[in-house]
Amino acid sequence: MHSANLTTAPIKRLLVLLFVTFSYTIVAAQDNSPYSRYGLGDIVPAQNIASRGMGGISVAFIDSSGFLPYSQSINLTNPAALGGLNTTLFDIGGEINIRTLKSNNSPTKSTATNTIFNYLQLGFPITPKKMLAKGNTWNIAFGLKPVTRVNYKIAADTRLVGIDSVSTLFEGTGGLNQANFSTGIKIKNFSFGVTTGYSFGNKNTSTKRVFINDTVSYQQSNTEASARYNGFFLTVGAQYGIRLQNKNVLRLGATANLQQKLKGKADNFSETFVYDNDGNVVRVDSVKSVLNQSGTVVVPATYTGGFTYTTPHWIVGAEVSTSQWDNYSYFGAKDAVQNNTMFRAGAQYYPATITTPTSKYWSFVKYRAGFYYGNDYVNIGTNRPNLGVTFGAGLPLTSFQRLRFGDFVTLNTGVEIGQNGNKQNQSLREGIFRLNFGVSMTAAWFQKRKYE
């Protein structure tokens, strides 16, 4: 007979390391995306790595396989999917993204490469014995993830008519993040769940202007705005599984990310300045200064609905989401944003069956593909299409004997090739290449096994 003892030290070390990494990358990431100056910034993909490989479908998705019907990753967008957990599960993810900016009016382009930590989640069952005896489940999860990022640094040389040539430097940093807690309950074929937690973020922008003239001396100007905001959020979700006569499952899903009103403080000031020998800004004179101005940031609601169709080897699905950005406001001011709608579709293929020989490694890999299409929520006078294709794979990193008993470590990978804007827009086009990677593992991965 063998027994297993759970060692907590590796878990503690892993959580501390990932928390530090997550905190650092929020601060250090520099996408240099000019459109992140609008609204709350660039929206970070909300789905886990498994879903991203399938075009981002998630509202009706449970990451299962033919002979493992329970979830093998944590659904980040629909808490109802937590009903599919049956063990303690760690799920972490990150990405390497390459963003290329191309001008429609010139051959000019620039490229920025970034490594970003996307999420850290821990889920585990809390089902009472009486509830479990009836075939029902109750699970919870918590974690951290970024929601948006503001990162840009752009220099522009122009001429003010009747005045002079001027060099302007636009800079921005910040973003919105969430610490989340979710719970999901599955009763028969119906699952429902709630995610709540704390949103916190900041946005810091500056515009530095320097006149270029050989005979007239002008003062250099700097206008800065910074804000800190925070508050609670709420997401509700549901899934319903319909078992068909051929034993396949049609699963319907829906979520509502309710509108948030984040409380904040803002500082705004204008000044003249000079650069010191180290390139730091030194104030010469203050023109305007408003500190600790109270206000509210209204984050709009998002509604999503979709389906998946599951067979012993296939999961295919699609979903539609809409976000009400017309309701967005930032300390009482509107911005160049609009309502947007996204359509996503994708599929997963899993070749293995319960009798597949363990020597056939590639039969135990989950193969994924998908696409998405919609419009960007930023609108600066033209509607910018947002589209992309995705590919991915779930690679098992544990023995197949343990996999069949629900003890697994999976490396989820994905590639996303996307674009914001097109040649018809009188603006920049953004090409995005993302290499996504994540690991999901059961708590049994941390166990020391011994024989008695």
Secondary structure, DSSP 8 states (H G I E B T S, - for coil): -EEEEE-SHHHHHHHHHHHHHHHHHHHH-----GGGGSTT-EE---S-HHHHTTTT--TT----BTTB-S-SS--SS-GGGGGG--S-EEEEEEEEEEEEEEESSSS-EEEEEEEEEEEEEEEEE---HHHHHTT-EEEEEEEEEE-EEEEEEEEEEEEETTTEEEEEEEEEEEEEEEEEEEEEEEETTEEEEEEEEEEEEEEEEEEEEEEE-SSS---EEEEEEEEEEEEEEEEEEEEEEEE-TTS-EEEEEEEEE--EEEEEEEEEEEEEEEE-TTS-EEEEEEEEEEEEEEEEEEE--EEEEEEEEE-SSEEEEEEEEEE-GGG-EETTB--SB--EEEEEEEEEE----TT--TT-GGGG-EEEEEEEEEE-SB-SSS--EEEEEEEEEEEE-S-HHHHTTT--EEEEEEEEEEEE--TTSSSEEEEEEEEEEEEEEEGGGGEEEEE-
